[in-house]
């Protein structure tokens, strides 16, 4: 792996945003994801290689988060470093030079206003090369269906934190599947389990952001 690419990957995993960022302490004063990405592009390294470095860094921090080796603050810093890389790569996405792995339509179901878990999933999934369409919180089934019609090739993610909104999630899965039986749906949140996901007709369950990434990567668009 090219040295610059490897350093970008490390900066994303460690949450080193830029040179002035004091975090993490052992990398203080060193170039961060922002500067290294600019240097990589100036050195004619392909945006695909840079995105892959970002993917690897987010995958590693996601796996560590899943093992409880790091916690939400570290994951948020990694996401900030990832965003610094993405700021440089967005023009390449718009030009079609870099293509996303696929589209992930994500939202917290109707009746639930919690978004921390959803936001973490969104950041990690985006950092792994997916286009995320985040519908926010308290999303009614009709809104999901409307957006699926606009993005028929998407995979859908439903989030819930409250046990009381499990019925809302089940209703959303049912209504989506009635209109789009081939759409893949993954669910997640504190009250969920593999069994609950299966009972409501979802295609998968993710206990953490990395679990969502692993599910999505099974369906990467050709």
C-alpha positions, -999 to 999 in steps of 0.1 A, spaced: 0 0 0 13 35 -9 26 53 22 2 82 19 -28 59 14 -18 39 45 -14 71 66 -49 83 55 -63 50 66 -46 53 100 -58 89 104 -94 79 98 -92 50 122 -75 71 149 -97 102 143 -68 125 133 -87 152 113 -60 177 104 -26 190 116 -41 214 142 -63 187 157 -50 178 192 -65 144 190 -51 118 193 -23 131 215 4 109 200 -2 123 165 -3 160 177 14 183 152 14 157 124 -6 160 91 -41 146 94 -67 132 70 -73 166 55 -37 174 45 -28 138 35 -58 135 12 -48 168 -5 -12 155 -9 -24 122 -23 -45 139 -49 -17 163 -58 5 132 -62 -20 119 -88 -31 90 -65 -66 79 -77 -96 90 -57 -107 53 -56 -75 44 -37 -81 72 -12 -117 61 -7 -105 26 -1 -81 39 26 -111 56 42 -131 24 40 -103 4 57 -100 29 85 -137 30 92 -140 -7 90 -112 -11 116 -127 14 140 -162 -1 134 -148 -36 143 -131 -22 174 -164 -5 184 -182 -38 181 -157 -54 204 -161 -26 230 -124 -16 226 -134 20 217 -165 40 224 -188 66 209 -163 96 212 -136 76 193 -162 66 166 -173 103 162 -137 115 158 -131 88 132 -162 101 114 -148 136 115 -116 125 99 -136 105 73 -156 137 65 -123 156 60 -114 130 33 -149 130 18 -148 168 14 -119 163 -11 -136 134 -28 -171 148 -33 -162 165 -66 -151 131 -80 -184 115 -68 -204 142 -86 -183 138 -118 -188 101 -117 -151 94 -113 -158 76 -80 -189 54 -77 -205 45 -44 -210 8 -36 -248 14 -35 -275 34 -18 -286 30 18 -319 45 28 -320 50 65 -344 64 91 -357 60 127 -393 47 125 -425 66 133 -430 75 169 -393 74 178 -372 105 180 -338 89 189 -311 94 164 -277 87 180 -275 51 169 -289 59 135 -263 87 130 -235 64 140 -246 38 115 -249 65 89 -214 77 94 -198 43 94 -217 31 64 -208 63 44 -172 59 55 -173 24 39 -182 38 5 -220 38 5 -243 67 -5 -265 73 26 -299 88 22 -308 97 58 -345 105 63 -341 115 100 -364 104 129 -401 97 133 -403 85 97 -437 72 86 -440 42 63 -452 64 35 -420 84 35 -399 53 32 -421 41 3 -419 75 -14 -381 75 -12 -378 39 -23 -397 48 -55 -371 75 -61 -343 51 -54 -355 16 -64 -320 2 -62 -315 11 -25 -313 -11 6 -334 1 36 -323 5 72 -348 10 100 -338 21 135 -357 21 168 -347 26 204 -380 24 222 -398 -9 228 -431 9 222 -421 16 186 -414 -20 177 -450 -23 163 -443 8 141 -411 -9 128 -430 -41 120 -457 -21 102 -431 -3 82 -414 -35 72 -448 -50 62 -458 -20 41 -425 -18 23 -424 -55 15 -460 -54 2 -450 -29 -24 -414 -38 -29 -410 -75 -21 -374 -76 -34 -361 -46 -14 -337 -57 13 -344 -44 48 -321 -44 78 -332 -33 113 -313 -23 144 -317 -7 178 -317 -16 215 -350 -36 215 -341 -56 184 -326 -91 180 -322 -116 151 -354 -133 162 -374 -101 163 -360 -91 129 -370 -124 114 -405 -123 130 -413 -89 114 -400 -100 80 -368 -80 78 -339 -95 59 -312 -88 85 -304 -74 119 -273 -54 129 -263 -50 166 -238 -23 157 -226 -1 128 -201 -27 115 -229 -53 114 -248 -30 91 -217 -26 68 -212 -64 67 -249 -69 57 -247 -42 30 -215 -54 15 -233 -87 7 -254 -67 -18 -229 -44 -35 -242 -32 -68 -225 -47 -98 
